[in-house]
Amino acid sequence: MTMYAVTNPATGNMVKSFTQATDEEIRQKIAHAHQAYREWRSSSLDKRTKLLNRVADLYEERRDLLAAIITREMGKPLFQAGIEIDIVTSIYRYYANNGPEFLADEPIALDGPGKAMIRKEGMGVLLGIMPWNFPYYQVARFAAPNIMNGNSLLLKHAPQCPESAKAMEQIFLDAGAAEGLYINVYASNEQTADIIADPLVQGVSLTGSERAGSAVAEVAGRHLKKVVLELGGSDPFIVLSDANMETAVQQALLGRFANAGQACNAAKRIIVESSVYDEFLAAFTQAVESIKVGDPMADDTFMGPLSSELAVESLNAQVRDAINQGARVNTGGYRIERAGAWFMPTILTGVTSEMRVYREELFGPVAIVFNAEDENEAVRLANDSAYGLGAVIQSTDINRARQLADRLDVGMVNINEAPGSAPEIPFGGIKRSGFGRELGRDGMEEFVNRKVVRIGE
Ligand SMILES: O=CCCCC(=O)O
């Protein structure tokens, strides 16, 4: 079986396949990464800043080429792929510019004589396991802070992203990184477990499904390795009675249908206060029906195919289950019959707790809209989920929205903003959405040795 391959989801055709690493090659890669860490851990902060800035330059220079690679790998429209690369560039620059300050010694005020401080050092070789939905961005969130920390990295990307994985490794090499500082590895799940178990590997960061998260955490736990998990979400998007309707509709559309709805923090459950439910639903349906679905290489396409045949089959099964149990389809609701992995932008209403879509993450272009009697009912519905990643609140009364934010069981709340991220803002969730944070200062503190140095008088 060819595990690492590019299959264009717009056509269903396999374009290229890549050879999986042998066990021996993986052992060598780990040893190289460890050797690179031994040198990199004592490199100057100036050298680290220069490397990350050079990486950012190369993302800028190769923007078009890199964008075309992921459009082919996972179907993201070309202009959205370009935006992803711009965000990646800003993440590398953010850590290049702010990393040295985050790594400064922290003096500790002592009650007695002497001096003490926390110094921050790299921990060693880290493994990143990254998904296909934002092939460059997900890697940047892990790579930029950890290269700045003085760690070295092994990257196991999704089997459908071998070409972007290779392009990212090449960028590090071309930017002047020492051989072994950033290594791409085409590994199977079994080999990945062996990498986690290897004594030279100190930690693992995974962005992906709950299934992958619990498999990785289990192996990491057995071998006492630190883990960061950024898993799924079924984020609520709450529209209060005093929301600006135009903003709410526009941000719900972006929040649910950008990247064909394939984002952990997408606005998957739209919960609308009863007094504005009809108005919102009518305007939202009209907006969803105007989404331009088509060739992801074309400039005016907003939504391309889903990432793979498997993705479209799973989504279709969830939607069919809901329809069979009485959910209403306001628009869409079906697989587009043409070669490739296409699904119509869809709105479901009348969803009840017996349906799979009520509890499961919907990783595709399907919005569920709930009618909530009032604010309390909106909070109850929002929190009735095993996930706890993010939430959006739409209201013109900021005090009301802030109070409501305090009642939501999530890691992140956006008020009057579509879900999204920025290099300086920590990203992560609670409950079954995982633990740990990426981005911002918090993202640098996950895999760092906060070494205490105490000096007696
Ligand atoms: O799957 C998670 C993607 C997060 C995208 C974002 O940061 O907005």
Ligand as a Chemical Component Dictionary entry (heavy atoms), coordinates in Angstrom:
data_LIG
# 
_chem_comp.id                   LIG 
_chem_comp.type                 NON-POLYMER 
_chem_comp.pdbx_formal_charge   0 
_chem_comp.three_letter_code    LIG 
# 
loop_
_chem_comp_atom.comp_id 
_chem_comp_atom.atom_id 
_chem_comp_atom.alt_atom_id 
_chem_comp_atom.type_symbol 
_chem_comp_atom.charge 
_chem_comp_atom.model_Cartn_x 
_chem_comp_atom.model_Cartn_y 
_chem_comp_atom.model_Cartn_z 
_chem_comp_atom.pdbx_ordinal 
LIG O1 O1 O 0 -7.882 22.871 12.656 1 
LIG C1 C1 C 0 -7.561 23.942 13.241 2 
LIG C2 C2 C 0 -7.257 25.059 12.408 3 
LIG C3 C3 C 0 -7.191 26.384 13.090 4 
LIG C4 C4 C 0 -7.340 27.452 12.078 5 
LIG C5 C5 C 0 -7.232 28.798 12.709 6 
LIG O2 O2 O 0 -6.298 29.028 13.451 7 
LIG O3 O3 O 0 -8.099 29.633 12.488 8 
# 
loop_
_chem_comp_bond.comp_id 
_chem_comp_bond.atom_id_1 
_chem_comp_bond.atom_id_2 
_chem_comp_bond.value_order 
_chem_comp_bond.pdbx_ordinal 
LIG O1 C1 DOUB 1 
LIG C1 C2 SING 2 
LIG C2 C3 SING 3 
LIG C3 C4 SING 4 
LIG C4 C5 SING 5 
LIG C5 O2 DOUB 6 
LIG C5 O3 SING 7 
# 
